[in-house]
């Protein structure tokens, strides 16, 4: 990929990056925008909680499935053409959701949104990787991390405010208006700083990724929905794992793989990718679970649930740029240890949540968790990318982003499955509270795994060797 970013002025470059990140913010906001509306949507379409969660877990999964295509998309088309097309697709999906007459059509609209969102973040990250050398990527990725973290974090708060005065359709009207505005701004602001080249893609690999991860997510979600493991669901889970294995084998035989899995031979890259994935699970998991917990077991309004999560969103604004700057100075090990320790400390009190727990304490625990996520998710991602050089960089970006996003989807489905299976009497507050208690325990386990694994990260001096 030829880089022509030096041919545009600094002011135009900043303006272009603002528009790019604005579009990414809209697509990431959509990840959690519906979390506060789940109870309302469940009543509107008469669906269960496990079925309604597909609007979030399905969105995350499709985003993850599209990411392996990002390297091919980035290299095959011009920057402006790519961006306008993706934002146009997102706009179309939002319009479909506005007029959805039933749950399947609403889910289809969400999937169309996710198709666009799946290409946006790796696309923008690739632009940043072109424009900044490794020693200056920390602060750039910190700002990008602000968008990645703040979008999903502020989603429940904004949606809670909207739902106070309007129905759930207004959420998609807002997304339609904002994404249409982004398309208009992009038509003037975006300039082509890359030169497309003729690159082929493997359709079989793409289908294998879709069916493999799709079967795994379907099995986990249905186990949570039905409360039991059937033969069919067991076969779906095994079949999904087998297909993913075949996908990985196929990538090793192709001259131009959809996703070059050779990047995963780098153990330092693998470790950083795993930690970034755990951080993403910690973020999207709690952003789905906490609004449901507050509304179902505490009988709080959508607005109250959103306000409880607002301090965490504000924390993301402050901490993400700071973590990016500190990464350039201190390296990844110290930041990751600090971040996962904060995540652990924020999760521990959740094990004792009950009907008398102060909303201030709940908000404080959530905010402390977001401090930890701010210091781990994008910094570990950046540290992993910095372990890879040359033509594998785009594939490393796609690979790490894919694992992080699909991991977030599967992790969220796993948390919801644990909550459902442990809610012995889901129709009562006590039964539901017991399910959420076990969901918080699972999140604590994720935090512990991240903290222990962080000890194996390289120190700052050895990080780039």
C-alpha angles and dihedrals in degrees: 000000000000115000120220099164093118091066094072127071123256093248093052090046091054092046091050093050090050091056092045092051092044090059091046090051091055093051093046092046086059090061093075101015092104098044093093091045096055096100091049093047091047090056095042095054098025095237131143126254091252090053094046091051088069086079086069105027092041090050091051092047095051090047088054093046092053094051095077086060091055096086091053093044092048093052099039104052139039119268094244094046091050095050098045091048094050094047090046091054090049090051091051092050091051092052091052090052092051092060098033108143094193142013098267092055090047089052091049090054090050091051091052089051089050093052088063096039091052092064099040104071099044087044092054092042089054090053090052091048088055095047100045131050118231094261091057100039095090097075092037091052089043090061090045088049088054088061093042093049101033096050096060092033095056094040097088092046095051093042091048090055092048093047089054089070106019144032126263093269088071089067090064093042087059092048090049094051095046095045090048088053090051090053090052094049093044093055088065104029106042118089128185109252095162133065115227120227134194106267125165125217131208113241093192091058091050092051091047091054092048096048095038098053092032093059092048093051092044091053094049093046095048092047087056091044097050098030093228142075112243129189091253093052091046090053091048091053094048092043091053092052091049092050091050089051090052089048091055092047092050093052090059092057098048123092089213106026123196087231118011100224090188087090087072090066085078103088094196089054090048093051093049091047091051092051092048089050093051089051091052092049089050091052104042092036096058092040089060098037101043098058090047091048093050094046100041104036100025098034091228122157124252089250093053091048089051093049091050088058096045097088089056091053091050090050089057091056092054102037105042098067089041092053091049092053093045091050090060089053106034105026129232104289098067093043094048093048091050093045097050091044088057090047090052094048091049093050100046096073090051089073088070098045113135140154091285097049111123116249087223090060091048091050091047093051091049091049092049090052089052090053088057093046091049090057097046117031104064096023092057089044091052092045089054093050090050089060090064126068139187125007093350092069095088091046091047089053091049093043095049093043091049094051092044094050099041089043088055091051096046092041091052091048089050092051091049090047090054091048093050096045092050095047094092091178103023092176091067127067093235093054093047092046090054090053093051090048090061090045089057089049090055090051089051089054090053090052091050092050090051093049095049093044091052090069088069095057117110119260118247097265093051097040098095097038 
